[in-house]
Amino acid sequence: MLRSYRRENSHLVLAQEGIAAETAGPIDLPFWIDLYNPAPQDNRYVEQLLGISLPTREEMQEIEVSARLYQEDGAEFMTLTAASQLESDEPINTPITFVLKGTTLVTVRYAEPKAFANFVVRAQRSNTVPVGNGEQIMMGLIEALLDRMADALERVGTGIDQVSRQVFRKGGKGKEKASPSSEDLQAVIERIGQDGDLLTKVRESLVSINRVLTYHTSVDQQDKKVTKEAKARSKVLYRDVVALTDQATFLSSKVNFLLDATLGLINLQQNQIIKIFSVAAVVFLPPTLVASIYGMNFADIPELRWGLGYPFALGMMVISAILPYLYFKRRRWL
């Protein structure tokens, strides 16, 4: 789908949407062309309009820096990895290509990050975000992506605090510690895994955005096109990227700690179960020995015809079971 926006006063206005590229008319500059899941004819139309060659989806997914950040045909091509579907249980990373030629911006994407929709809503209101040229629109889109990732990191941080309280919870005053059950710990591991996956995708996106900002600033400085406003805005975005990266790294360390702690608690529970079986085996071993002795078929057993032989054997079994139990208690093994 091809959408184009033109600038009107201090805000963006939708010029064309969902039309066949062959019938698209001329677009007043400066403008922004947004290609979402573009058809081949959409790409051809934009390439003819700007005299450039757009990267294919396969080229956008390449990880080499030279394939993601380059200049060609007088345009600047920058591909970043954007985190999308951050509220769902299955977040994804999707490549988005920004093409700057003069005052024109072209975006090529195959996913629908909410950051794009949020930016369009804001940009269509007067004096909300700067939309004077394609570079400002690109910076606004990157800022919207960072805002979305910041919100996701806040949710992850809150969730990690809840998981931490669940793993290390204690009973109220005067109550014994309530240990989480195996089912609870399994759910905790699943949630930790989801948070870890989200943090990995956010960190990958932040690294990609940092590369794009560094490359764009260096190109502008070489061409001496950078303005004070653009330089100041780039610095703000740099600081945001660094702060979010530090936050994501901190949360990742907490996730790893909680994962280790949860696995440790599971091991402790398993050891407690094994300990119970081991103690039970030791406690019931002497009574089993007594029963085995008096269960032997020998005619000369002294207590065989003794009237108190049966209760005597039972008493020996009980005493032989109690003595190991008391010994374990005294040594605080139980």
C-alpha positions in Angstrom: 0.0 0.0 0.0 1.2 3.5 -0.9 0.4 6.4 1.4 1.7 9.9 0.7 1.6 12.9 3.0 2.1 16.6 2.2 2.9 19.4 4.5 0.2 22.0 5.1 1.1 24.9 7.4 2.6 23.1 10.4 1.1 19.7 10.1 0.9 16.7 7.8 -2.1 16.0 5.5 -2.8 12.7 3.9 -2.5 13.2 0.1 -3.0 9.7 -1.3 -3.8 6.3 0.2 -4.5 2.8 -1.1 -4.5 3.8 -4.8 -2.8 2.1 -7.7 0.6 3.5 -8.2 0.0 4.0 -12.0 -2.8 6.4 -11.3 -1.0 8.3 -8.6 -0.6 11.9 -9.5 2.3 14.3 -8.7 3.0 15.0 -5.0 3.8 18.5 -3.8 7.2 18.7 -2.1 8.2 18.4 0.7 6.4 15.1 1.3 6.6 11.7 3.0 5.8 8.5 1.1 5.0 5.5 3.3 5.2 2.1 1.6 3.5 -0.6 3.6 3.7 -4.1 2.1 4.3 -2.4 -1.2 3.4 -4.1 -4.5 6.0 -4.1 -7.3 4.1 -1.3 -9.1 4.3 0.9 -6.0 8.0 0.4 -5.8 8.4 1.2 -9.5 6.3 4.4 -9.1 8.5 5.7 -6.3 11.7 4.7 -8.0 10.7 6.6 -11.2 9.4 9.6 -9.1 12.7 10.0 -7.2 15.2 8.4 -9.5 16.3 5.8 -7.0 16.4 2.1 -6.5 14.5 0.8 -3.4 15.9 -2.2 -1.6 14.0 -5.5 -1.7 12.6 -7.2 1.4 15.5 -9.7 1.3 18.1 -6.9 1.1 16.4 -5.1 4.0 16.9 -8.2 6.2 20.6 -8.4 5.6 22.7 -7.8 8.7 25.8 -6.3 7.0 26.2 -2.6 7.8 27.1 -1.9 4.2 23.7 -3.3 3.1 21.8 -1.3 5.6 23.5 2.1 5.6 24.7 3.5 2.3 24.3 6.4 -0.2 23.2 5.9 -3.8 21.7 8.1 -6.6 22.0 11.1 -4.4 19.9 9.5 -1.6 20.6 8.3 1.8 19.4 4.7 2.6 19.1 3.7 6.3 17.6 0.4 7.4 16.9 -0.2 11.1 15.4 -3.0 13.1 12.2 -1.9 14.8 10.5 -3.8 17.7 6.8 -4.4 17.0 3.8 -6.0 18.7 5.3 -5.1 22.1 2.1 -5.7 24.0 1.6 -9.2 22.7 3.1 -12.4 23.9 5.0 -12.7 20.6 6.9 -9.5 19.9 8.8 -9.3 16.6 11.6 -7.4 15.0 11.0 -6.0 11.6 13.3 -4.0 9.2 12.2 -0.5 8.2 14.1 1.4 5.5 14.3 5.2 5.5 15.3 6.9 2.3 16.2 10.5 2.4 16.5 12.4 -0.9 16.5 16.2 -0.6 13.5 17.1 1.5 11.7 13.9 0.7 11.4 10.9 2.9 10.4 7.4 1.8 9.7 4.6 4.3 9.5 1.0 3.3 8.2 -1.5 5.8 6.4 -4.9 6.1 4.9 -4.6 9.5 2.6 -2.1 11.3 4.4 -0.8 14.4 2.0 1.4 16.5 4.7 4.0 16.6 3.9 4.9 12.9 0.2 5.3 13.6 0.9 7.3 16.8 3.3 9.6 14.9 0.8 10.2 12.1 -1.9 11.1 14.6 0.4 13.6 16.3 1.8 15.0 13.0 -1.7 15.7 11.7 -2.3 18.2 14.6 -0.8 21.6 14.1 2.5 22.5 15.9 2.7 19.2 17.6 5.9 17.7 16.0 8.2 19.3 13.5 7.4 18.2 9.9 9.3 20.8 7.9 11.2 18.2 5.8 11.8 14.5 5.4 14.6 14.5 8.0 12.4 15.9 10.7 9.7 13.3 9.9 12.3 10.5 10.1 13.5 11.8 13.5 9.9 12.0 14.7 9.3 8.4 13.6 12.5 7.2 15.4 11.4 9.2 18.5 8.0 7.5 18.4 9.7 4.1 18.2 11.8 5.0 21.2 8.7 6.0 23.1 7.1 2.7 22.4 10.1 0.8 23.6 10.3 3.0 26.7 6.7 2.0 27.5 7.6 -1.6 27.0 10.6 -1.4 29.3 8.4 0.1 32.0 5.9 -2.7 31.7 8.7 -5.3 31.9 10.2 -3.6 34.9 6.8 -3.6 36.7 6.3 -7.3 35.7 9.8 -8.2 37.0 9.0 -6.6 40.4 5.8 -8.6 40.6 7.7 -11.8 39.7 10.3 -11.0 42.3 7.7 -10.7 45.0 6.1 -13.9 43.9 9.4 -15.8 44.0 10.7 -14.4 47.3 7.3 -13.9 49.0 6.9 -14.4 52.7 3.9 -15.0 55.0 2.5 -12.3 57.2 3.7 -11.6 60.8 3.6 -14.8 62.8 3.1 -17.0 59.8 5.6 -19.4 58.2 7.1 -18.6 54.9 4.7 -19.6 52.1 6.9 -21.3 49.5 5.6 -21.0 45.9 4.3 -24.2 44.4 5.9 -26.0 41.4 3.0 -24.8 39.2 3.7 -21.2 40.3 7.4 -21.5 39.6 6.7 -23.0 36.2 4.5 -20.0 35.3 7.2 -17.7 36.6 9.8 -19.3 34.3 7.4 -18.9 31.3 6.9 -15.2 32.2 10.6 -14.7 32.7 11.2 -16.2 29.3 8.7 -13.9 27.6 10.3 -10.8 29.3 13.7 -12.0 28.3 12.6 -12.4 24.7 11.1 -8.9 24.6 14.2 -7.4 26.2 16.4 -9.1 23.6 14.3 -7.6 20.7 14.3 -4.2 22.3 18.1 -4.2 22.8 18.6 -5.3 19.2 16.4 -2.5 18.0 18.2 0.1 20.1 21.5 -1.0 18.7 20.1 -0.6 15.2 18.7 2.8 15.9 22.0 3.9 17.3 23.8 2.9 14.1 21.3 4.8 12.0 21.6 8.0 14.0 25.4 7.8 14.0 25.5 7.2 10.3 23.0 10.0 9.4 24.8 12.5 11.6 28.2 11.7 10.1 26.8 12.0 6.5 25.2 15.4 7.4 28.5 16.6 8.9 30.4 15.5 5.8 28.0 17.2 3.5 27.8 20.2 5.9 24.0 20.0 5.8 23.4 19.6 9.5 21.6 22.4 11.2 21.7 23.4 14.9 18.1 22.1 15.3 18.9 18.8 13.7 22.1 18.4 15.7 20.3 19.1 19.0 17.5 16.7 18.2 20.0 14.0 17.2 21.7 14.5 20.6 18.4 14.1 22.4 17.7 10.9 20.6 21.2 9.6 21.3 20.7 10.2 25.0 17.3 8.4 24.8 18.9 5.5 23.1 21.7 5.3 25.6 19.3 5.6 28.6 17.0 2.9 27.2 19.9 0.6 26.4 21.2 0.9 30.0 17.7 0.2 31.3 17.3 -2.8 29.0 20.7 -4.1 30.2 19.7 -3.6 33.8 16.4 -5.4 33.3 18.1 -8.2 31.5 20.4 -8.8 34.5 17.4 -8.9 36.8 15.7 -11.4 34.5 18.8 -13.6 34.6 19.0 -13.3 38.4 15.3 -14.2 38.7 15.7 -17.1 36.4 18.6 -18.5 38.4 16.7 -17.9 41.6 13.6 -19.7 40.3 15.6 -22.7 39.1 17.4 -22.7 42.5 14.0 -22.8 44.3 12.9 -25.7 42.1 16.1 -27.6 42.9 15.5 -26.9 46.6 12.0 -28.3 46.4 13.2 -31.4 44.6 15.9 -31.8 47.2 13.3 -31.5 50.0 11.3 -34.3 48.4 14.3 -36.5 48.0 15.3 -35.7 51.6 11.8 -36.8 52.8 12.1 -40.1 51.0 15.6 -40.6 52.3 14.6 -40.0 55.9 11.6 -42.2 55.5 13.7 -45.0 54.2 16.2 -44.7 57.1 13.4 -44.4 59.7 11.6 -47.6 58.5 14.8 -49.6 57.9 15.2 -50.8 61.6 11.5 -51.8 61.9 11.9 -53.7 58.6 15.0 -55.4 60.1 13.0 -56.5 63.2 10.1 -57.7 61.2 12.5 -59.7 58.9 14.2 -61.3 61.9 10.9 -62.5 63.5 9.6 -63.5 60.1 12.2 -66.2 59.6 10.9 -69.8 59.6 13.2 -71.3 62.3 11.8 -73.6 65.0 14.2 -72.5 67.7 13.2 -68.8 67.8 13.1 -68.0 71.6 10.1 -65.8 71.5 8.1 -68.1 69.2 5.9 -69.5 72.0 6.1 -66.5 74.3 2.8 -65.0 75.0 4.1 -61.4 74.9 6.3 -62.1 71.8 4.0 -60.3 69.4 3.6 -57.0 71.3 7.3 -57.2 72.2 8.2 -57.3 68.4 5.8 -54.5 67.7 7.3 -52.4 70.5 10.8 -53.0 69.1 9.6 -51.8 65.7 8.1 -48.6 67.1 11.2 -47.8 69.2 13.6 -48.6 66.4 11.6 -46.1 64.2 11.4 -43.4 66.8 15.1 -43.4 67.8 16.4 -42.4 64.3 13.7 -39.7 64.0 14.7 -38.2 67.3 18.3 -38.3 66.3 17.6 -36.5 63.0 15.6 -33.9 64.9 18.4 -33.3 67.3 20.9 -32.8 64.5 18.5 -30.5 62.8 18.4 -32.6 59.7 14.6 -32.3 59.6 
